[in-house]
Amino acid sequence: MPMAKNIEKTSDGERIAKVIARAGLCSRREAERWIEEGRVEVNGKKLMTPACVVTSKDFVVVDGNPLPDKEPTRLWRYNKPAGLVTSHKDPQGRQTVFAALPPHLPRVISVGRLDYNSEGLLLLTNDGELARKLELPETGWTRRYRIRVHGNADTKALLSLGLGVTVDGVKYGPITANFDSRTGANAWMTVTLKEGKNREIRKVMEHIGLTVNRLIRTAYGPFQIGNLEQGDAEEVRPKALREQVGMFLK
């Protein structure tokens, strides 16, 4: 039986979903779904649960193909336009980020998401395990946004966001929000947070009387949008990659 590829030679092995993610096929969460869908085999037997540990002696097959060799970890900055879904497929048939990416990019996974109407910096990587680590709140990376809002909110309401807020039963962590400029009923603000739950900024701003009509992410941890044009992707240089995410690659 051929030896499995990409699996570290340890006495205890690794969880199968983690191994698939490190091979760059998908995120760990997606790998768990693939396993439950019967798309993964280990040593010729279909796997139906992700509660499986494999070693270098096991032969892993995904969708009928042996697990590919793990390539060196790579990371890209991508300037997402509005009107794209951060998903590989969309049930509503909307265009996805991954269908719109420049053709020179290999298969990649996003670090977190930006919703359909949001714009700006989206990190992409060929390493599903790295993507999972970078999007966790425990990583401590700050996400920064420029948002345009309509409405009025007093200083007290904005300051209260720094303590965290609960909206419709969902608890959100501390958010820093400051007004930059105002034109009539519209204003630009800078917002920073460290969690980034689904539509968090839009929901929290609505809670204090502001409607977000444009949202642009400008920074994710140490990475910034800079002068990157909408729709363009630029790879992070290996030296910068080692300096900024090396601790997550160990």
N, C-alpha and C positions, 0 to 999 in steps of 0.2 A: 504494500500500500504506500503510495507516495506520501511524503511528509507535507503537512500543511504549511502554507506560506504565511509570513507576517506574524507568527505567533511566538512570543518570547519564550525562551527555553528556561522555564522556572519549574520548580517542583510542584507548585500549586496551580500553575496555569493561569488563564484569564477567562473572564466571562465572554461568552461567544459574541454578544452584541458589541462589546468593547473592541474585540478583535476585528469585526466587520467594519466598525466605524473608523478604526485606525487605518484600514486598507483604503479609505476614502470613498467607499461606495455610497455611504449615507450617514446620517447622524445615528447615535446610539438608540435614540427613541424610535427612529424609523426601522433600524435593524430589528428591534424587538417586535415591531409590527410585521416585518417580513417573516420572522420566525413563526409567529402565530398564524400567518397565512400559508405556512408550509413551503416557503420558498428556499429554505436552507437545509442542507444535508450535512451530517457529520459521519464520516466513515461509512458512507453508503446508506445511512438511515435518515429518513426525514425527521427533522427536529420540530417539535410542536410547542416547546416552552423555552424562553430565554434563560431559564434557571439551569444553565449548562456551562461547565468550565472545560476549556480545551487547552491542549499543550501543543508543542511542536510535532508531536507524534500523530496528531489527529489530522484528517484530511477533510477540509471544509469546502463545500460547494454551494454557490449562491446562484439561483436561477439557471442551474445546469452547468455553470462555469466555475472552475477552481478559483479560489480566492486569489486575486492578483497580488503581485509583489507590491509591497508598500513603497511608495515614492517618497522622496524627501518632502517634509512639510513645507507648504507654501501658503502665502497670505496675500490677498489683494484688497485694495480700497476701491470701492465702486460707488459712483454717484447715481443713486437711484432716482429716476424721474417719477413723478406722480402717475397714477394710472397703471401700475404694475403690481401683481400679486407676488408676495415673497413665498412662492411655493413652486414645486416642480410640476404640479397639475392643479387646475382649478375646476371644481364641479360646475361653476357658472360659465366656463369657457372664456374667461378673461385672460388677457396676455400675462405671462409670468415673467418675473425677473430673469429666470434662467433661460427662457427662450429669447430674451432680448440682449443677452450678454454678447460682447464682442466674440467673434468666432475663434480667436486664437486661444481662448481660455479652455482648460480641461474641465472635466466634471468637477463642480465645486459645491460646497454647502455654505449656507449663510450662517453667520454668527448672530443669532437672534433674528428679529424681523422688523420690517417697517410696513405699516398697513398700506392699503391700496392707494389712499390719497396723500400719503406722506412721502417726503423726498429726502435726499441727502445721503450721508455716509452709511454704507452697508459693507461690513467686512465679509469677505469670502475666503474659504480655505478648502484645500483638498484633504484635510484631516478632520474627520467627524468627531474624534475624541477631543481635539483642540477646540473645535467649535463649541462643544458642550461646556468645556471648562471656562471659556471666555465669556459665555453668556450667563453664567451663574452669578447671583448677587454677591456671594461670598468672595468672588474675585476682587471686589471693591472698586471696579473701574467706573468712573463717572461718565454718564452719557450727557452730552450738551446739545441743546436745540435752540434754534431761533424760530419763534412762532409769531404769527399775526393773529390778533384776536379782535373781536367786536364786542363792545359792551364796556361796563364799568365795574371795577372791583377796588375796594378801599385797601389801604396799606395793611390794616389789621388782618384782612382776609388773606392777603398774600403771605404775610409773616406766619400765619397759622399753618401754612403748608410745610414749613420747616420742622414742624413737630410730627408730621404725618397726618393723614386724614382717612376716614372711612366713608366710602361712597357706595350706596346700595349693598351694604354688607361686606364689601371688599376693602381690606385695609391696605393702604398705600404708605410706603416709607417716606422719609423726609424729602421734600422738594424745595429747591431754591428758585424763586422766580422774581425777576426784576424788569421794570419797564425801561425800554431803550429810547423809544420815540413814539409820538402820537400824531395822527392826522385825522381830525374829525372824530368819528366813533371807532376808528380802527387804531390799533397800537401794535408795535413790535416789542417783543419781550425776549429775554434770554432765560432759558430754563435748564436746570441741571438736576439729575437724579442718579441713583445707583441701582435701580431695579428694573424698570421698564416693563411692567405688566401690559397686557393687551389693551391698547387704546388708553393708556393711563393718563397721559397729558390731556387729551380731549375730555375725558370724563371728569378729571379733577378740576379743570378750568371751568367746565360747565357747572360744576358744583358751587363755584364761587361767583357765578354770573357772567362768565366770559365764554364766547363761542370761538373756537379755533377755526380759522378759515384758510390757514396755511401752516405747515409744519415741516421744518427742515432740520435734520440732524447734522450737526457740524463737527462733532467729535465723539469718539467712542474710546474711552481709556486714553492711551498716549497717541492714538491715531486721529488725524484731522482731515477734513474734506479738502482744505487748501484751495488750490486753483483747478482742481479736477473738474472737467466739464461734465454736464449731465449725460448719462449713458456711457461714460468712459470708465475703464477699470485700469488700475495701475498696480503692479506687483510691488510689495514691500521688499526692499533689498535684503538679502540674507543676513548681513551684519545687523541691520535694524531689527530684523525678525528675532535674531538670537538675543539682542539686548532687551527687547520688549516682552517677548513671550517665552524666552528660554526656560524660565522656571516652570512653565506649564508643560514642557516637552519631556521632562524627566520621568 
